[in-house]
Amino acid sequence: MRLIDADYLKKLLNTGGDEKVEISIRESMPLEEIVDTVIHAYRKCLFAELEKVPTAYDMNEVIKQLKQQREQYLRRAKEIKDKFGENSESRKNYGKACSYDHSIEIVKEAADDRRQRSI
């Protein structure tokens, strides 16, 4: 799943996009078949354009960055504890690391919730 830049998509669709699909419509075709053919071609173009839309939020990248921050605070907490023993500064850094764990879980749960709603 990815969240896209909706403003970019609107701009792209308002300009018509770049995708083209060949369709074949015969004079003898019933109107319903013509409409279905045009809708199918439109959907094909729309999905192709949608793939070009930049991601506004990459969950995996956010989680990676949160984990990096967590590791920095864990390292700092360990350094302080090893050098000065457990104290308020080492506990504060450990607490911040735990907050990043909680943030990671929130991001993952939000993504899971969105996936469940889309099924």
N, C-alpha and C positions, 0 to 999 in steps of 0.2 A: 504494500500500500504506500502511496505517496500523496502528499498534499501539493496541489499545483497552484501556480500563480493565476488566479481567476481573471485578473485585469489583463494579463498578457493574452489569455485565451479569448477574452471578449474582443480585444484589439485584432487578434489574428482572424477571428471569425467575421468581424465587421469588414475586414479588407478582402475577404473571400478566400484566403488561404492559398496555398500553392498546389495542393493535391488535385489531380484530375483523374477521372475514371471514364472509360469509354462505355457508352450504353447504346444499345440497339433497340430502337422503337420502330415497329412497323405500323403501317396504316391500319392493318387488319386487327391489331391488338385491342382487346377490350380495355376500357378505361381503367378498370381495377388493376390489370396487369401492368399498365403503363405507370400508374401511381406506385405500385410495389417496386417496379424497376428503378424509378427515380429515388424512392426512399432508400432502397438498398444501396444505390450509388452514393447518396448523400451520407448515409451512415458510414460507409467505407471511407469516404474522404474525411469525415469528422473524426473517426478513430485514428486515422493516420496523422491528422493535424494534432490531435490530443497527445500523441506520443512525442511531439516536438516541444510541448509546453514545458518550461523549466520547473523543476521542483522548488517549492517555496519552503519546504520543511522536510529534511531527510532524517527520519527517526533513528536510523542506525548511526548516522554521524553525530547526532545529539547525544546518544547513549555513549558513544566512544569518547566524546569530549567530557561528559559527566564522569566517566570512569577514570579518565586521566586526572581530572581534578581531585577525585576521591583518593587516588593513589598518592598524589602530592601531599594531601593532608595526612594520610596514613604514614608516609615516610617522615614527614615533619614531626608527627606525634612520637614516632619511634626514636628519632634522633634526640628529641628533647628528653624523653624518658630514659634513654641510654646514658645521656650526658648528666642529667640533673635528677633523675628519679622521677616517679610519677608526681606530677604537680598540676596546677590549674591550667597551665599553658598546654601541656601534653593532652589533658582531658578535653580542652577546648578544640584542639586540632582533631582529636579522635571523634568528637561530637560532630564536627563539620563533615568529616568523612562519612559518618553514619547518615547525615542529612543528604549527602549525594546518593547513597544507597537508596534512600527513600524516594528521591527525585527520579532515579532510574526506574524504580518500580511504578511510579505514577505514569511515566511516559509509556512504559510497556503496557500497563493496564488500559490506558486511553486508546492505544493502538488496537489492543484485543477487543475492546468495547466497540470500536468502529467496525472492525472486521465482523463481529457477531451481528451488528445491525445491518450490514450489507449482505448477509447470507439469506 
